[in-house]
Amino acid sequence: MEAKVLSFQRRLIQLRERYDYPMSEIYNMDETPLTFDLPSDWTIDYAGKKDRKIKTNGAGKKRCSVVAAVTADGGKLPLNVIFRGKRKLGPSVMTPGCKFPVWVQPSAWNDEAGCIKWGRDTFPVRDDNSRRLLVWDSANFHLCDDIKQFLAERNVDML
C-alpha cells in the first residue's frame, strides 16, 4: 500500500511540475452512498416509559448517492444527488429552493453516463489551453475510454 501512495505522490508532483496547475484547477471528486435507514439511538416519549431500541426504520433498501467535489484551494463544488428511479439521466431536476442537481438512476449509483454529465457541468469547454487536474478513485467507469476522451477534450488530466 505504501508503494501505491508513493507512486501517486510522484505522479501528482510530476503533473504539477509539468503543467503548473493553479490550486483552483485541481479537483478531487468522489461518490458516496447514503442510506435512508439511519435510526436514532433514542426516542421521545412520556416520562417513565421504557426505552426501546430501534434497529431499523424500514427503509433498509432505500438509498441515494452523493457526488461531492472540492478544489485544492478549498473551494466546494455543488453536490449532485442520485436517487433510485426509472428515468435514466434526463435533465437534472432542480426543485425550488434546492441548490444542487438531482439525478435519477435505476440503481442510485453513478456510472459512465453520470460521470460525463457531471463532467459537462463541472468542466465546460474553454477557448484557452489551460489545463485542469481531476483526482478521483479508480472505479471501473472512471477509467473507461469514453471518460478519458471526454476529459481530454476539456484539457482535464486524470490522476
DSSP file (Angstrom, degrees, kcal/mol; ACC not computed):
  #  RESIDUE AA STRUCTURE BP1 BP2  ACC     N-H-->O    O-->H-N    N-H-->O    O-->H-N    TCO  KAPPA ALPHA  PHI   PSI    X-CA   Y-CA   Z-CA
    1    1 A M     >        0   0    0      0, 0.0     4,-2.0     0, 0.0     5,-0.2   0.000 360.0 360.0 360.0 -40.3    0.0    0.0    0.0
    2    2 A E  H  >  +     0   0    0      1,-0.2     4,-2.4     2,-0.2     5,-0.2   0.872 360.0  54.9 -61.9 -36.1    2.8    2.4    0.8
    3    3 A A  H  > S+     0   0    0      1,-0.2     4,-2.3     2,-0.2    -1,-0.2   0.884 106.9  50.9 -64.3 -38.0    4.3    1.9   -2.6
    4    4 A K  H  > S+     0   0    0      2,-0.2     4,-2.5     1,-0.2    -2,-0.2   0.898 109.6  49.8 -66.2 -39.9    1.0    2.9   -4.2
    5    5 A V  H  X S+     0   0    0     -4,-2.0     4,-2.6     2,-0.2    -2,-0.2   0.926 112.0  47.6 -64.2 -44.3    0.8    6.1   -2.1
    6    6 A L  H  X S+     0   0    0     -4,-2.4     4,-2.5     2,-0.2    -2,-0.2   0.898 111.4  50.8 -63.9 -40.0    4.4    7.0   -3.1
    7    7 A S  H  X S+     0   0    0     -4,-2.3     4,-2.4     2,-0.2    -2,-0.2   0.915 110.8  49.2 -62.8 -42.9    3.6    6.3   -6.8
    8    8 A F  H  X S+     0   0    0     -4,-2.5     4,-2.5     2,-0.2    -2,-0.2   0.929 111.7  48.7 -60.8 -46.5    0.5    8.5   -6.5
    9    9 A Q  H  X S+     0   0    0     -4,-2.6     4,-2.4     1,-0.2    -2,-0.2   0.904 111.2  50.1 -62.8 -41.8    2.5   11.3   -4.9
   10   10 A R  H  X S+     0   0    0     -4,-2.5     4,-2.6     2,-0.2    -1,-0.2   0.930 111.5  48.1 -61.7 -45.1    5.3   11.1   -7.5
   11   11 A R  H  X S+     0   0    0     -4,-2.4     4,-2.5     1,-0.2    -2,-0.2   0.904 111.3  50.7 -62.7 -41.5    2.7   11.2  -10.4
   12   12 A L  H  X S+     0   0    0     -4,-2.5     4,-2.4     2,-0.2    -1,-0.2   0.922 111.4  47.5 -61.9 -44.9    1.0   14.2   -8.7
   13   13 A I  H  X S+     0   0    0     -4,-2.4     4,-2.5     2,-0.2     5,-0.2   0.911 111.3  51.6 -63.5 -42.5    4.3   16.1   -8.4
   14   14 A Q  H  X S+     0   0    0     -4,-2.6     4,-2.2     1,-0.2    -2,-0.2   0.930 112.0  45.9 -60.6 -45.8    5.2   15.3  -12.0
   15   15 A L  H  X S+     0   0    0     -4,-2.5     4,-2.7     1,-0.2     5,-0.4   0.906 112.7  50.0 -64.9 -41.1    1.9   16.6  -13.3
   16   16 A R  H  X S+     0   0    0     -4,-2.4     4,-1.9     1,-0.2    -1,-0.2   0.898 113.1  46.4 -65.7 -39.1    2.1   19.8  -11.1
   17   17 A E  H  < S+     0   0    0     -4,-2.5    -1,-0.2    -5,-0.2    -2,-0.2   0.878 115.9  46.4 -68.6 -37.0    5.7   20.5  -12.3
   18   18 A R  H  < S+     0   0    0     -4,-2.2    -2,-0.2    -5,-0.2    -1,-0.2   0.918 129.6  19.0 -72.7 -43.9    4.8   19.9  -16.0
   19   19 A Y  H  < S-     0   0    0     -4,-2.7   112,-0.2    -5,-0.2    -3,-0.2   0.555  85.4-140.9-109.5 -10.1    1.5   21.9  -16.1
   20   20 A D     <  -     0   0    0     -4,-1.9    -4,-0.1    -5,-0.4    -3,-0.1   0.926  26.3-159.9  48.5  55.7    1.7   24.2  -13.1
   21   21 A Y        -     0   0    0     -6,-0.2    -1,-0.1    -5,-0.1     2,-0.1  -0.395  16.7-119.8 -62.9 135.8   -2.0   23.9  -12.3
   22   22 A P    >   -     0   0    0      0, 0.0     3,-2.2     0, 0.0    50,-0.2  -0.501  27.4-114.3 -67.1 151.3   -3.4   26.7  -10.2
   23   23 A M  G >  S+     0   0    0      1,-0.3     3,-1.3     2,-0.2    49,-1.0   0.813 117.0  61.5 -59.0 -29.7   -4.8   25.3   -6.9
   24   24 A S  G 3  S+     0   0    0      1,-0.2    -1,-0.3    48,-0.2    -3,-0.0   0.590 101.0  54.6 -73.6  -8.4   -8.3   26.3   -8.0
   25   25 A E  G <  S+     0   0    0     -3,-2.2   108,-2.7    46,-0.1     2,-0.6   0.172  85.2  92.1-111.1  16.0   -7.9   24.0  -11.0
   26   26 A I  E <   -a  133   0A   0     -3,-1.3    46,-2.0   106,-0.2     2,-0.3  -0.960  61.1-170.2-109.6 117.5   -7.1   20.8   -9.1
   27   27 A Y  E     -aB 134  71A   0    106,-3.4   108,-3.4    -2,-0.6     2,-0.4  -0.824  17.6-162.7-112.9 144.6  -10.3   18.9   -8.3
   28   28 A N  E     +aB 135  70A   0     42,-2.6    42,-2.1    -2,-0.3     2,-0.4  -0.994  18.9 179.8-124.3 123.5  -11.0   15.9   -6.0
   29   29 A M  E     + B   0  69A   0    106,-2.0   108,-0.5    -2,-0.4     2,-0.3  -0.944   6.9 166.5-127.5 144.2  -14.3   14.1   -6.6
   30   30 A D  E     - B   0  68A   0     38,-2.3    38,-2.6    -2,-0.4     2,-0.4  -0.990  28.0-132.6-152.2 151.9  -15.9   11.1   -5.0
   31   31 A E  E     - B   0  67A   0     -2,-0.3    36,-0.2    36,-0.2    -2,-0.0  -0.889  22.9-168.6-103.8 136.7  -19.2    9.3   -4.9
   32   32 A T  E     - B   0  66A   0     34,-2.5    34,-2.7    -2,-0.4     2,-0.3  -0.988  15.2-136.4-129.2 124.8  -20.6    8.3   -1.5
   33   33 A P  E     - B   0  65A   0      0, 0.0     2,-0.4     0, 0.0    32,-0.3  -0.583  20.2-166.5 -78.2 142.3  -23.6    6.1   -1.0
   34   34 A L  E     - B   0  64A   0     30,-3.4    30,-2.4    -2,-0.3     2,-0.3  -0.986   6.4-150.4-126.5 139.0  -26.1    7.1    1.7
   35   35 A T  E     - B   0  63A   0     -2,-0.4    28,-0.2    28,-0.2    25,-0.1  -0.813  13.3-145.3-105.6 149.9  -28.8    5.0    3.2
   36   36 A F  S    S+     0   0    0     26,-2.2     2,-1.6    23,-0.5    24,-0.1   0.536  81.3  92.9 -86.3  -6.7  -32.1    6.3    4.5
   37   37 A D        +     0   0    0     25,-0.4    -1,-0.1    22,-0.4    -2,-0.1  -0.601  45.1 135.3 -90.1  78.0  -32.1    3.7    7.2
   38   38 A L        -     0   0    0     -2,-1.6    -1,-0.1    19,-0.0    18,-0.1  -0.677  35.2-167.9-124.6  75.6  -30.5    5.7   10.0
   39   39 A P        -     0   0    0      0, 0.0     2,-0.1     0, 0.0    18,-0.0  -0.342  22.8-115.4 -67.3 146.4  -32.5    5.1   13.2
   40   40 A S        -     0   0    0      2,-0.1    14,-0.4     1,-0.1     3,-0.0  -0.364  13.4-125.3 -75.6 157.8  -31.7    7.3   16.1
   41   41 A D  S    S+     0   0    0     12,-0.1     2,-0.3    -2,-0.1    -1,-0.1   0.605  92.3  33.2 -77.4 -12.1  -30.2    6.0   19.4
   42   42 A W        -     0   0    0     11,-0.1     2,-0.3     9,-0.0    -2,-0.1  -0.958  65.2-152.5-143.6 159.5  -33.1    7.5   21.3
   43   43 A T        -     0   0    0     -2,-0.3     2,-0.5     9,-0.0    -2,-0.0  -0.861  22.1-119.1-126.7 163.7  -36.8    8.2   21.1
   44   44 A I        +     0   0    0     -2,-0.3     2,-0.3     0, 0.0    -2,-0.0  -0.913  47.7 138.6-107.5 127.6  -39.0   10.8   22.7
   45   45 A D        -     0   0    0     -2,-0.5     3,-0.1     4,-0.1     6,-0.0  -0.898  55.7 -58.8-152.1 179.3  -41.9    9.6   24.8
   46   46 A Y    >   -     0   0    0     -2,-0.3     3,-1.6     1,-0.1    -1,-0.0  -0.276  67.1 -88.1 -64.7 152.1  -43.6   10.4   28.1
   47   47 A A  T 3  S+     0   0    0      1,-0.2    -1,-0.1     0, 0.0     3,-0.1  -0.334 113.5  28.0 -59.7 139.8  -41.6   10.4   31.3
   48   48 A G  T 3  S+     0   0    0      1,-0.3    -1,-0.2    -3,-0.1     2,-0.1   0.258  87.5 129.1  92.3 -12.0  -41.5    6.9   32.9
   49   49 A K    <   -     0   0    0     -3,-1.6    -1,-0.3     1,-0.1     2,-0.2  -0.438  65.1-103.4 -74.6 151.6  -41.9    5.0   29.7
   50   50 A K        -     0   0    0     -2,-0.1     2,-0.2    -3,-0.1    -1,-0.1  -0.471  33.6-113.9 -74.4 144.3  -39.5    2.2   28.9
   51   51 A D        -     0   0    0     -2,-0.2     2,-0.4    -6,-0.0    -1,-0.1  -0.512  29.9-160.9 -72.8 145.3  -36.7    2.8   26.4
   52   52 A R        -     0   0    0     -2,-0.2     2,-0.4     2,-0.0    -9,-0.0  -0.998  15.1-128.9-129.9 134.4  -36.9    0.7   23.2
   53   53 A K        -     0   0    0     -2,-0.4     2,-0.6   -11,-0.0   -12,-0.1  -0.653  17.2-150.9 -80.2 133.4  -34.1    0.0   20.9
   54   54 A I        +     0   0    0     -2,-0.4     3,-0.1   -14,-0.4    -2,-0.0  -0.931  17.2 177.2-106.7 117.5  -34.9    0.8   17.2
   55   55 A K        +     0   0    0     -2,-0.6     2,-0.3     1,-0.3    -1,-0.1   0.767  67.9   3.2 -91.1 -28.2  -32.9   -1.4   14.9
   56   56 A T        -     0   0    0    -18,-0.1    -1,-0.3     1,-0.0   -19,-0.0  -0.991  48.1-147.1-153.3 154.9  -34.4   -0.2   11.6
   57   57 A N        -     0   0    0     -2,-0.3    -1,-0.0    -3,-0.1   -19,-0.0   0.288  59.5-102.4-106.4   9.2  -36.8    2.4   10.4
   58   58 A G  S    S+     0   0    0    -21,-0.0     3,-0.2     1,-0.0   -21,-0.1   0.497 100.3 101.0  88.7   3.6  -38.0    0.2    7.5
   59   59 A A    >   +     0   0    0      1,-0.2     3,-1.2   -23,-0.1   -23,-0.5  -0.097  35.9 132.9-110.5  34.8  -36.0    2.0    4.8
   60   60 A G  T 3  S+     0   0    0      1,-0.3   -23,-0.2   -24,-0.1    -1,-0.2   0.795  75.7  40.6 -58.6 -33.4  -33.1   -0.5    4.6
   61   61 A K  T 3  S+     0   0    0     -3,-0.2     2,-0.4   -25,-0.1    -1,-0.3   0.496  92.8  98.9 -96.0  -3.5  -33.1   -0.8    0.8
   62   62 A K    <   +     0   0    0     -3,-1.2   -26,-2.2    21,-0.0   -25,-0.4  -0.707  49.6 143.1 -86.5 131.5  -33.7    2.9    0.1
   63   63 A R  E     -B   35   0A   0     -2,-0.4    21,-0.7   -28,-0.2     2,-0.3  -0.956  29.7-160.7-155.1 170.0  -30.5    4.8   -0.7
   64   64 A C  E     -BC  34  83A   0    -30,-2.4   -30,-3.4    -2,-0.3     2,-0.4  -0.928  19.1-126.1-145.9 169.8  -29.0    7.6   -2.8
   65   65 A S  E     -BC  33  82A   0     17,-2.3    17,-3.2    -2,-0.3     2,-0.5  -0.953  14.2-151.8-120.3 144.3  -25.5    8.5   -3.9
   66   66 A V  E     -BC  32  81A   0    -34,-2.7   -34,-2.5    -2,-0.4     2,-0.7  -0.969   3.5-153.1-116.6 128.1  -23.9   11.9   -3.4
   67   67 A V  E     -BC  31  80A   0     13,-3.3    13,-1.7    -2,-0.5     2,-0.4  -0.899  22.8-179.1-100.1 115.1  -21.3   13.2   -5.8
   68   68 A A  E     +B   30   0A   0    -38,-2.6   -38,-2.3    -2,-0.7     2,-0.3  -0.905   6.6 177.3-118.8 144.2  -19.0   15.6   -3.9
   69   69 A A  E     -B   29   0A   0      8,-0.4     8,-2.5    -2,-0.4     2,-0.3  -0.998   4.6-178.0-147.1 144.4  -16.0   17.6   -5.3
   70   70 A V  E     -BD  28  76A   0    -42,-2.1   -42,-2.6    -2,-0.3     2,-0.3  -0.905  22.4-124.7-133.6 162.5  -13.6   20.2   -3.9
   71   71 A T  E >   -B   27   0A   0      4,-2.6     3,-2.0    -2,-0.3   -44,-0.2  -0.734  29.4-111.3-105.3 160.7  -10.7   22.1   -5.2
   72   72 A A  T 3  S+     0   0    0    -46,-2.0   -48,-0.2   -49,-1.0   -49,-0.1   0.704 116.6  59.3 -66.1 -19.4   -7.2   22.2   -3.8
   73   73 A D  T 3  S-     0   0    0    -50,-0.7    -1,-0.3   -47,-0.2   -49,-0.1   0.343 127.7 -95.0 -90.5   8.4   -7.7   25.8   -2.7
   74   74 A G  S <  S+     0   0    0     -3,-2.0    -2,-0.1     1,-0.3     2,-0.1   0.429  76.1 145.5  98.2  -0.7  -10.7   24.9   -0.5
   75   75 A G        -     0   0    0      1,-0.0    -4,-2.6    -5,-0.0     2,-0.5  -0.390  37.8-143.9 -70.0 149.3  -13.5   25.6   -3.0
   76   76 A K  B     -D   70   0A   0     -6,-0.2    -6,-0.2    -2,-0.1     3,-0.1  -0.960   4.3-147.1-117.7 130.8  -16.5   23.4   -2.9
   77   77 A L        -     0   0    0     -8,-2.5    -8,-0.4    -2,-0.5    45,-0.0  -0.598  40.4 -84.1 -87.6 155.8  -18.5   22.4   -6.0
   78   78 A P        -     0   0    0      0, 0.0    -1,-0.1     0, 0.0    22,-0.1  -0.313  48.5-113.0 -59.6 140.3  -22.3   21.9   -5.8
   79   79 A L        -     0   0    0    -11,-0.1     2,-0.4    20,-0.1   -11,-0.2  -0.380  23.9-149.7 -66.8 151.4  -23.3   18.4   -4.6
   80   80 A N  E     -C   67   0A   0    -13,-1.7   -13,-3.3    20,-0.2     2,-0.5  -0.998   9.2-156.7-122.5 131.6  -25.1   16.2   -7.0
   81   81 A V  E     -Ce  66 102A   0     20,-2.2    22,-3.4    -2,-0.4     2,-0.6  -0.922   2.8-160.9-114.6 132.8  -27.6   13.7   -5.6
   82   82 A I  E     -Ce  65 103A   0    -17,-3.2   -17,-2.3    -2,-0.5     2,-0.2  -0.952  11.3-172.1-115.6 116.5  -28.5   10.5   -7.4
   83   83 A F  E     -Ce  64 104A   0     20,-2.5    22,-2.7    -2,-0.6    25,-0.4  -0.684  32.8 -99.3-102.1 159.1  -31.8    8.8   -6.4
   84   84 A R  E     + e   0 105A   0    -21,-0.7     2,-0.3    -2,-0.2    23,-0.1  -0.623  66.2 125.4 -75.1 132.6  -33.1    5.4   -7.5
   85   85 A G        -     0   0    0     20,-2.6    23,-0.2    -2,-0.3    19,-0.0  -0.974  65.5-102.9-173.5 177.6  -35.7    5.8  -10.2
   86   86 A K  S    S+     0   0    0     -2,-0.3     2,-0.5    20,-0.1    -1,-0.1   0.778  88.4  88.5 -90.0 -28.9  -36.8    4.8  -13.7
   87   87 A R  S    S-     0   0    0     18,-0.1     2,-0.9     1,-0.1     3,-0.1  -0.600  73.8-140.0 -76.3 124.2  -35.8    7.9  -15.7
   88   88 A K        -     0   0    0     -2,-0.5    17,-0.2     1,-0.2    -1,-0.1  -0.760  60.8 -46.2 -92.7 106.9  -32.2    7.5  -16.8
   89   89 A L  S    S+     0   0    0     15,-1.8    -1,-0.2    -2,-0.9     3,-0.1   0.788  80.9 158.2  43.7  47.8  -30.2   10.7  -16.6
   90   90 A G        -     0   0    0      1,-0.3    14,-0.1    14,-0.2     3,-0.1   0.013  62.7 -39.8 -72.7-163.1  -32.6   13.0  -18.2
   91   91 A P  S    S-     0   0    0      0, 0.0    -1,-0.3     0, 0.0    -2,-0.0  -0.360  77.9 -97.6 -61.5 143.1  -32.2   16.7  -17.4
   92   92 A S        -     0   0    0     -3,-0.1     2,-0.5     1,-0.1    11,-0.2  -0.314  36.6-124.6 -59.7 143.0  -31.3   17.2  -13.8
   93   93 A V  B     -F  102   0A   0      9,-2.5     9,-1.2    -3,-0.1     2,-0.6  -0.815  22.6-169.1 -93.8 125.8  -34.2   18.1  -11.6
   94   94 A M        -     0   0    0     -2,-0.5     3,-0.1     7,-0.2     5,-0.0  -0.889  10.5-158.2-115.3  99.2  -33.8   21.4   -9.7
   95   95 A T    >   -     0   0    0     -2,-0.6     3,-2.3     5,-0.3     5,-0.1  -0.448  38.3 -83.2 -73.8 150.8  -36.6   21.6   -7.2
   96   96 A P  T 3  S+     0   0    0      0, 0.0    -1,-0.1     0, 0.0     3,-0.1  -0.279 117.6  14.4 -56.2 132.4  -37.4   25.1   -5.9
   97   97 A G  T 3  S+     0   0    0      1,-0.3     2,-0.4    -3,-0.1    -2,-0.1   0.299  97.6 121.4  85.9  -9.5  -35.1   26.1   -3.1
   98   98 A C    <   -     0   0    0     -3,-2.3    -1,-0.3     1,-0.1     0, 0.0  -0.720  46.1-164.3 -89.8 135.2  -32.7   23.3   -3.9
   99   99 A K        +     0   0    0     -2,-0.4    -1,-0.1    -3,-0.1   -20,-0.1   0.201  66.2  59.1-106.2  16.1  -29.1   24.4   -4.7
  100  100 A F  S    S-     0   0    0     -5,-0.1    -5,-0.3   -22,-0.1   -20,-0.2  -0.991  85.1-102.7-143.0 151.8  -27.9   21.2   -6.2
  101  101 A P        -     0   0    0      0, 0.0   -20,-2.2     0, 0.0     2,-0.5  -0.423  28.0-152.3 -72.6 147.4  -28.9   19.0   -9.2
  102  102 A V  E     -eF  81  93A   0     -9,-1.2    -9,-2.5   -22,-0.2     2,-0.3  -0.987  11.8-168.5-120.3 127.4  -30.8   15.7   -8.5
  103  103 A W  E     -e   82   0A   0    -22,-3.4   -20,-2.5    -2,-0.5     2,-0.4  -0.717  12.6-140.7-109.2 163.6  -30.4   12.8  -11.0
  104  104 A V  E     +e   83   0A   0     -2,-0.3   -15,-1.8   -22,-0.2   -14,-0.2  -0.995  24.3 168.9-126.8 127.2  -32.4    9.7  -11.2
  105  105 A Q  E     -e   84   0A   0    -22,-2.7   -20,-2.6    -2,-0.4     3,-0.2  -0.946  43.0-119.1-130.8 151.2  -30.8    6.3  -12.0
  106  106 A P  S    S+     0   0    0      0, 0.0   -22,-0.1     0, 0.0    -1,-0.1   0.828 115.7  29.2 -60.2 -30.6  -32.3    2.8  -11.8
  107  107 A S  S    S-     0   0    0      2,-0.2   -23,-0.2   -24,-0.1     3,-0.1   0.519 100.8-123.7-108.3  -6.3  -29.7    1.8   -9.2
  108  108 A A  S    S+     0   0    0    -25,-0.4     2,-0.3     1,-0.3   -26,-0.2   0.620  76.6 116.0  66.8  15.2  -29.0    5.1   -7.4
  109  109 A W  S    S-     0   0    0    -26,-0.1    -1,-0.3   -45,-0.1    -2,-0.2  -0.767  70.3-111.5-106.9 157.9  -25.3    4.6   -8.3
  110  110 A N        +     0   0    0     -2,-0.3     2,-0.2    -3,-0.1    31,-0.1  -0.512  40.6 172.2 -80.4 157.2  -23.1    6.7  -10.5
  111  111 A D     >  -     0   0    0     -2,-0.2     4,-2.4    30,-0.1     5,-0.2  -0.804  50.1 -69.7-148.4-170.0  -22.0    5.3  -13.9
  112  112 A E  H  > S+     0   0    0     -2,-0.2     4,-2.1     1,-0.2     5,-0.2   0.912 130.4  47.3 -57.8 -47.2  -20.2    6.3  -17.1
  113  113 A A  H  > S+     0   0    0      1,-0.2     4,-2.3     2,-0.2    -1,-0.2   0.881 111.7  52.0 -64.1 -37.2  -23.0    8.5  -18.3
  114  114 A G  H  > S+     0   0    0      2,-0.2     4,-2.8     1,-0.2    -1,-0.2   0.889 108.1  51.1 -65.5 -39.4  -23.4   10.1  -14.9
  115  115 A C  H  X S+     0   0    0     -4,-2.4     4,-2.9     2,-0.2    -2,-0.2   0.903 110.4  48.8 -64.4 -40.4  -19.6   10.9  -14.9
  116  116 A I  H  X S+     0   0    0     -4,-2.1     4,-2.4     2,-0.2    -2,-0.2   0.911 111.8  49.2 -66.3 -40.6  -19.9   12.5  -18.3
  117  117 A K  H  X S+     0   0    0     -4,-2.3     4,-1.9     2,-0.2    -2,-0.2   0.942 113.2  46.4 -62.0 -47.0  -22.9   14.5  -17.2
  118  118 A W  H  X S+     0   0    0     -4,-2.8     4,-2.1     1,-0.2    -2,-0.2   0.917 113.2  50.2 -60.6 -43.2  -21.1   15.7  -14.0
  119  119 A G  H  X S+     0   0    0     -4,-2.9     4,-3.4     1,-0.2    -1,-0.2   0.864 106.7  54.4 -64.0 -36.8  -18.0   16.5  -16.1
  120  120 A R  H  < S+     0   0    0     -4,-2.4    -1,-0.2     1,-0.2    -2,-0.2   0.895 113.5  42.6 -63.7 -39.8  -20.1   18.5  -18.6
  121  121 A D  H  < S+     0   0    0     -4,-1.9    -2,-0.2    -5,-0.2    -1,-0.2   0.838 123.3  37.7 -73.1 -32.9  -21.5   20.6  -15.7
  122  122 A T  H  < S+     0   0    0     -4,-2.1    -2,-0.2     1,-0.2    -3,-0.2   0.854 121.3  37.9 -89.6 -38.7  -18.1   20.9  -13.9
  123  123 A F  S  < S-     0   0    0     -4,-3.4    -1,-0.2    -5,-0.2    -2,-0.1  -0.698  71.9-172.6-119.9  78.0  -15.6   21.3  -16.8
  124  124 A P        -     0   0    0      0, 0.0     2,-0.1     0, 0.0    -3,-0.1  -0.321  40.5 -91.1 -65.1 154.8  -17.1   23.4  -19.6
  125  125 A V        -     0   0    0     -5,-0.1     2,-0.3     1,-0.0    29,-0.1  -0.452  47.1-152.4 -66.0 136.8  -15.0   23.6  -22.8
  126  126 A R        -     0   0    0      2,-0.2    -1,-0.0    -2,-0.1    29,-0.0  -0.795  19.6-139.1-112.5 155.3  -12.6   26.6  -22.7
  127  127 A D  S    S+     0   0    0     -2,-0.3    -1,-0.1     2,-0.0     2,-0.0   0.802  86.2  67.4 -79.7 -30.6  -11.1   28.6  -25.5
  128  128 A D  S    S-     0   0    0      1,-0.1    -2,-0.2     2,-0.0     0, 0.0  -0.258  89.8-116.4 -83.8 176.9   -7.7   28.8  -23.9
  129  129 A N        +     0   0    0     -2,-0.0    -1,-0.1     2,-0.0    -2,-0.0   0.146  60.8 143.0 -98.7  18.4   -5.3   25.8  -23.4
  130  130 A S        -     0   0    0      1,-0.1     2,-0.3  -109,-0.0    -4,-0.1  -0.325  41.5-138.2 -64.1 142.4   -5.3   26.0  -19.6
  131  131 A R        -     0   0    0   -112,-0.2     2,-0.3  -111,-0.1    25,-0.2  -0.687  13.9-161.5-104.8 154.5   -5.2   22.5  -18.0
  132  132 A R  E     - g   0 156A   0     23,-2.5    25,-3.3    -2,-0.3     2,-0.4  -0.924  10.9-139.1-129.7 156.1   -7.1   21.2  -15.1
  133  133 A L  E     -ag  26 157A   0   -108,-2.7  -106,-3.4    -2,-0.3     2,-0.5  -0.972  10.0-164.5-121.6 130.3   -6.4   18.1  -12.9
  134  134 A L  E     -ag  27 158A   0     23,-3.3    25,-2.2    -2,-0.4     2,-0.6  -0.963   3.2-166.3-115.4 119.4   -9.1   15.7  -11.6
  135  135 A V  E     +a   28   0A   0   -108,-3.4  -106,-2.0    -2,-0.5     2,-0.3  -0.921  27.4 141.7-104.7 122.2   -8.1   13.4   -8.7
  136  136 A W        -     0   0    0     -2,-0.6  -106,-0.1  -108,-0.2    -2,-0.0  -0.928  49.0 -82.1-150.8 174.7  -10.6   10.6   -8.2
  137  137 A D        -     0   0    0   -108,-0.5     2,-0.1    -2,-0.3    -1,-0.1  -0.062  44.8-102.8 -75.7-179.2  -10.7    6.9   -7.3
  138  138 A S        +     0   0    0      4,-0.1    -1,-0.1    21,-0.0     5,-0.1  -0.198  54.9 159.6-103.1  42.8  -10.2    4.0   -9.7
  139  139 A A    >>  -     0   0    0      1,-0.1     3,-1.4    -2,-0.1     4,-0.9  -0.357  52.5-113.8 -58.8 145.1  -13.8    3.0  -10.1
  140  140 A N  G >4 S+     0   0    0      1,-0.3     3,-1.0     2,-0.2     4,-0.2   0.873 115.2  51.6 -52.5 -43.6  -14.2    1.0  -13.4
  141  141 A F  G >4 S+     0   0    0      1,-0.3     3,-0.5     2,-0.2    -1,-0.3   0.700 101.6  61.9 -73.4 -16.6  -16.3    3.6  -15.1
  142  142 A H  G <4 S+     0   0    0     -3,-1.4    -1,-0.3     1,-0.2    -2,-0.2   0.771 105.9  47.6 -72.1 -24.8  -13.8    6.3  -14.3
  143  143 A L  G << S+     0   0    0     -3,-1.0    -1,-0.2    -4,-0.9    -2,-0.2   0.361  83.9 117.7-101.0   4.9  -11.2    4.5  -16.3
  144  144 A C  S <> S-     0   0    0     -3,-0.5     4,-2.1    -4,-0.2     3,-0.3  -0.322  74.5-113.9 -75.2 159.0  -13.2    3.8  -19.5
  145  145 A D  H  > S+     0   0    0      1,-0.2     4,-2.8     2,-0.2     5,-0.2   0.846 112.6  57.6 -62.4 -37.3  -12.1    5.2  -22.8
  146  146 A D  H  > S+     0   0    0      2,-0.2     4,-2.4     1,-0.2    -1,-0.2   0.904 109.0  45.8 -62.1 -40.9  -15.2    7.4  -23.2
  147  147 A I  H  > S+     0   0    0     -3,-0.3     4,-2.6     2,-0.2     5,-0.3   0.931 112.8  50.1 -66.6 -45.7  -14.5    9.2  -19.9
  148  148 A K  H  X S+     0   0    0     -4,-2.1     4,-2.3     1,-0.2    -2,-0.2   0.920 113.8  45.1 -59.6 -44.4  -10.8    9.6  -20.8
  149  149 A Q  H  X S+     0   0    0     -4,-2.8     4,-2.1     2,-0.2    -1,-0.2   0.921 111.6  52.8 -65.7 -43.8  -11.7   11.1  -24.2
  150  150 A F  H  X S+     0   0    0     -4,-2.4     4,-0.6    -5,-0.2    -2,-0.2   0.924 113.5  42.7 -57.5 -47.2  -14.3   13.4  -22.7
  151  151 A L  H ><>S+     0   0    0     -4,-2.6     5,-2.5     1,-0.2     3,-0.8   0.872 110.1  56.6 -70.1 -36.5  -11.9   14.8  -20.2
  152  152 A A  H ><5S+     0   0    0     -4,-2.3     3,-1.6    -5,-0.3    -1,-0.2   0.876 101.5  57.6 -62.2 -36.8   -9.1   15.1  -22.7
  153  153 A E  H 3<5S+     0   0    0     -4,-2.1    -1,-0.3     1,-0.3    -2,-0.2   0.745 110.0  45.2 -63.8 -22.4  -11.3   17.3  -24.9
  154  154 A R  T <<5S-     0   0    0     -3,-0.8    -1,-0.3    -4,-0.6    -2,-0.2   0.194 117.6-111.4-105.7  14.1  -11.7   19.6  -22.0
  155  155 A N  T < 5 +     0   0    0     -3,-1.6   -23,-2.5     1,-0.2     2,-0.6   0.878  68.1 147.4  56.3  41.6   -7.9   19.6  -21.1
  156  156 A V  E   < -g  132   0A   0     -5,-2.5     2,-0.3   -25,-0.2   -23,-0.2  -0.941  35.6-153.8-109.9 119.6   -8.6   17.8  -17.8
  157  157 A D  E     -g  133   0A   0    -25,-3.3   -23,-3.3    -2,-0.6     2,-0.4  -0.704  11.9-139.7 -89.3 143.5   -5.9   15.4  -16.7
  158  158 A M  E      g  134   0A   0     -2,-0.3   -23,-0.2   -25,-0.2   -25,-0.0  -0.800 360.0 360.0-104.7 145.1   -6.9   12.4  -14.5
  159  159 A L              0   0    0    -25,-2.2   -24,-0.2    -2,-0.4    -1,-0.1   0.273 360.0 360.0-138.6 360.0   -5.0   11.1  -11.6
